[in-house]
Amino acid sequence: MRIQAIFEIVPGSRLCINYQYFLTAMVYGLLSKSAPDFTKRLHDLGFWRHQEKPFKLFCFSPLRGGPGTTHVESGNLVFEADRLSWEFDSPVPAVTTLMAESLSSCSSLRVWQVELRVIQVKSLPLPDFSGGRARFVCLSPLVASVYDPQLRHRYLEPTEERFWEVISENLSRKWEAYHGTLPPSAIRLIPDRDYLAVKKTSKLISFRSDCVRGYLVPFAAEAHPDLLAFGHQCGFGSRNSQGFGMVRAVSER
């Protein structure tokens, strides 16, 4: 169950451009309102592991005001809209239920210096994945990396085939961690290469002391319907619980 919240803000509100850390703190703050012990363990250890790697199994979008409503000024995002939308999703029903309850009980939230007044919280239906194929657009950047002995992380680019292989492998590990079984099928990811050829998709985002390289690129996916739904709910690629890899299914046309 994907949750969408609509917030009211003062037009002209400013938010530091690298604000994903503050959104992550907001997520844990909301979840801890109803379940502090559960949230602490989720934050510190995660509940689902694959070969000792923990997964949090949730994702969320940036704050969005709509096309043309945001510009950058002196290192800050300036919102000209009076309303922002935000989405949160997880394949774990308890997590989305906690988020919905916490948002519904709030009158306002604060992200950095911006006050968000909660005016609507609703659930969004799961798209129909029964055909075994879907086309996705990224609400937040996709991240794929491999170990590098010098850099620690080497961030891959979506023009590399390994980028899509790493994202596929990551989704399979998340499925095994949550379900305790192998995925019901392999998943094939097909990037929109025409889009890649003409658009600048790279995003470098500072997250505390780390700099994360991600990409906003549309892609198609072919897999068992349950695996497509799972990726839609928990996010594709890595660092989902830090605000990366959330997608939306769109029409093939």
C-alpha positions in Angstrom: 0.0 0.0 0.0 1.6 3.2 -1.2 0.9 6.3 1.0 0.7 9.8 -0.5 0.7 12.8 1.7 -0.2 16.3 0.6 1.4 19.2 2.5 0.6 22.9 2.5 3.6 25.2 2.7 4.2 28.9 2.5 5.1 29.8 -1.1 8.8 30.8 -1.3 9.8 28.3 1.4 13.5 27.3 1.1 15.0 23.9 1.7 18.7 23.0 1.5 19.3 21.3 -1.8 20.7 18.1 -0.1 17.7 17.4 2.1 17.3 13.7 1.8 18.9 13.1 5.2 16.3 15.4 6.8 13.5 13.4 5.0 15.0 10.1 6.3 15.0 11.6 9.8 11.3 12.5 9.2 10.5 9.0 8.2 12.0 7.4 11.3 10.5 10.1 13.5 7.0 9.4 12.1 7.4 5.6 12.5 8.7 5.9 16.0 5.6 7.8 17.2 3.6 4.6 17.2 6.3 2.0 17.5 9.5 3.3 19.0 11.1 -0.1 19.7 10.3 -1.5 16.3 11.6 1.7 14.6 14.8 1.7 16.6 15.6 -1.9 15.5 14.6 -1.1 11.9 16.9 1.9 11.9 19.9 0.2 13.7 19.7 -3.4 12.4 16.9 -3.9 9.9 14.6 -6.9 10.3 15.4 -8.6 7.0 18.8 -9.9 6.1 20.4 -11.7 3.2 23.9 -13.2 3.9 24.3 -10.7 6.8 23.3 -7.7 4.7 20.4 -5.9 6.3 17.5 -4.4 4.3 15.0 -1.8 5.6 12.5 -2.5 2.8 10.9 0.9 2.4 11.4 3.8 0.0 10.1 7.3 -0.4 10.0 10.2 -2.9 11.3 13.7 -2.7 9.0 16.6 -1.9 7.4 17.6 -5.2 5.5 20.7 -6.1 4.9 20.0 -9.8 6.8 21.1 -13.0 8.2 24.6 -12.9 7.4 25.2 -9.3 11.0 24.8 -7.9 14.2 26.6 -8.6 17.7 26.7 -7.1 18.9 29.8 -5.4 22.1 30.2 -3.3 22.3 26.4 -2.7 18.7 26.1 -1.7 15.6 24.8 -3.3 12.9 27.5 -3.5 9.3 26.2 -3.7 6.9 28.6 -5.5 3.9 26.2 -5.0 1.7 26.3 -1.9 1.3 22.5 -1.8 3.8 19.6 -2.0 3.2 15.9 -2.4 5.2 13.1 -0.9 5.0 9.3 -1.3 6.1 6.4 0.9 6.0 2.7 0.2 7.0 -0.7 1.6 6.1 -4.4 0.9 5.7 -4.8 4.7 2.0 -4.0 5.6 2.9 -3.1 9.2 5.4 -0.4 8.0 2.9 1.4 5.6 0.2 1.1 8.3 2.4 2.8 10.9 3.3 5.5 8.4 -0.3 6.2 7.4 -1.4 6.3 11.1 1.4 8.7 12.1 0.8 11.0 9.2 -2.9 11.1 9.8 -2.4 12.0 13.4 0.0 14.9 12.6 -1.1 18.5 12.0 2.3 19.6 10.8 5.9 18.4 10.3 9.2 20.2 9.9 11.9 19.3 7.4 15.0 21.4 8.0 13.5 24.9 8.2 10.3 24.2 6.2 7.0 23.6 8.0 4.7 21.1 6.3 1.1 21.3 7.2 -0.6 17.9 6.6 -3.9 18.4 4.7 -4.4 15.0 3.1 -3.2 11.4 3.6 -4.4 8.7 1.2 -3.4 5.2 -0.1 -2.6 4.7 -3.7 -3.7 1.4 -5.4 -1.0 -1.0 -6.5 -0.6 -0.9 -10.3 -1.7 -4.0 -12.4 1.4 -6.0 -13.1 -0.4 -9.1 -14.2 1.0 -8.9 -17.8 4.5 -9.5 -16.4 5.9 -6.2 -18.0 5.9 -2.7 -16.7 7.4 0.7 -17.6 8.8 2.8 -14.7 9.9 6.4 -14.2 12.1 7.3 -11.3 10.7 9.5 -8.6 14.1 9.4 -6.9 17.5 8.5 -8.4 18.6 4.9 -9.0 21.8 3.9 -7.3 24.0 0.9 -8.3 27.6 0.5 -7.0 30.3 -2.2 -6.7 33.1 -2.6 -4.2 36.2 -0.7 -5.0 39.4 -1.2 -2.8 40.4 2.4 -3.1 37.0 4.3 -3.4 35.0 1.8 -1.2 32.1 2.4 -3.6 32.3 2.7 -7.4 29.1 4.1 -8.7 28.0 2.6 -12.0 26.4 4.4 -14.8 23.1 3.4 -16.6 24.9 3.2 -19.9 26.9 0.2 -18.4 25.2 -3.2 -18.6 26.6 -4.0 -15.1 24.4 -1.1 -13.7 21.2 -3.0 -14.5 22.7 -6.4 -13.5 23.5 -5.0 -10.0 20.0 -3.6 -9.6 18.5 -6.9 -10.7 20.7 -8.8 -8.2 19.8 -6.4 -5.5 16.1 -6.9 -6.0 16.6 -10.7 -5.8 18.5 -10.4 -2.5 15.7 -8.2 -1.0 13.1 -10.8 -2.1 15.1 -13.6 -0.5 15.6 -11.6 2.7 11.9 -10.9 3.1 10.3 -14.0 1.8 13.0 -16.6 2.6 12.7 -18.1 -0.9 14.2 -17.5 -4.3 12.3 -15.0 -6.5 9.5 -16.4 -8.6 11.4 -15.5 -11.8 14.4 -13.5 -13.0 13.9 -9.9 -13.8 15.0 -8.2 -17.1 15.5 -4.5 -17.0 15.6 -2.5 -20.2 16.7 1.2 -20.0 15.2 3.8 -22.2 18.3 4.4 -24.3 16.7 7.2 -26.3 16.2 9.1 -23.1 19.7 8.4 -22.0 21.1 9.8 -25.2 19.5 13.2 -24.9 18.9 13.8 -21.2 21.3 14.5 -18.3 20.2 11.9 -15.8 23.1 12.1 -13.2 22.4 13.4 -9.7 25.2 13.8 -7.0 23.6 14.1 -3.6 25.4 14.7 -0.3 24.1 12.4 2.4 25.8 13.4 5.7 29.5 12.7 5.0 28.9 10.7 1.9 28.3 11.7 -1.7 25.9 9.4 -3.6 25.7 9.2 -7.4 22.3 8.2 -8.7 20.4 8.5 -12.0 16.9 9.4 -13.1 16.2 7.2 -16.1 13.0 5.5 -17.3 13.2 1.8 -17.8 11.0 -1.2 -18.6 11.0 -4.4 -16.5 9.9 -8.0 -17.4 9.4 -10.4 -14.5 6.8 -12.4 -12.5 4.0 -10.0 -11.5 4.8 -10.5 -7.8 8.4 -9.5 -8.3 7.4 -6.4 -10.3 5.0 -5.4 -7.5 7.8 -6.0 -4.9 10.2 -3.8 -6.7 7.6 -1.1 -7.0 7.0 -1.2 -3.2 10.5 -1.5 -1.8 12.4 0.4 -4.5 15.0 -0.5 -7.1 18.7 -0.3 -6.5 20.4 0.5 -3.2 19.9 3.1 -0.5 16.1 2.9 -0.8 15.7 3.8 2.9 17.8 7.0 2.3 15.4 8.2 -0.4 16.7 6.5 -3.5 15.2 4.2 -6.1 11.5 4.9 -5.8 9.6 4.4 -9.1 6.2 4.9 -10.5 4.6 2.6 -13.1 3.4 4.4 -16.2 1.6 3.5 -19.4 3.7 1.8 -22.1 2.4 4.4 -24.5 
